[in-house]
Amino acid sequence: MRKGVVAGLFYGAVLLGTPLTAAYAQWTPGSELVGQSVQVETNGIVNTVYFDPAGAARIVTPAGAVVQGTWAAAGGQLCLQTSTGRECWPYSTAFQAGQQVTLTSSCQVASRWTPLSTNPVQAKGGERG
């Protein structure tokens, strides 16, 4: 894989990092992202990634350019695919709105991701809060 294929579009990215608690035992990877957006900052540049339903993705640059692509969450990874390539990030816990996390992509590009909003994560039945 070419280094930073997708990173060249929005300068890499990183995801997650908070521990998954027992209350989130039934979490389905990606479920908190469907229909939501995440700001991705790499090298001082912030792009917004929209995780549209049915695996469609849009990356909006600071200048307003829109790059179409797809996204998938499986096998402990969150991957984005555009016409220029595919890039994946470690993904083992749900995003939380407003909580910034830093990870390094499969192209060895580190970025900070901040979810602007997320969908509720289904709690395990019988748990008390």
Secondary structure, DSSP 8 states (H G I E B T S, - for coil): --TTTTHHHH-------S---GGGTT--TTTTTTTEEEEEEETTEEEEEEE-GGGEEEEE-TT--EEEEEEEEETTEEEEEETTEEEEEE--S---TT--EEEE-TTS-EEEEEES--------TT---
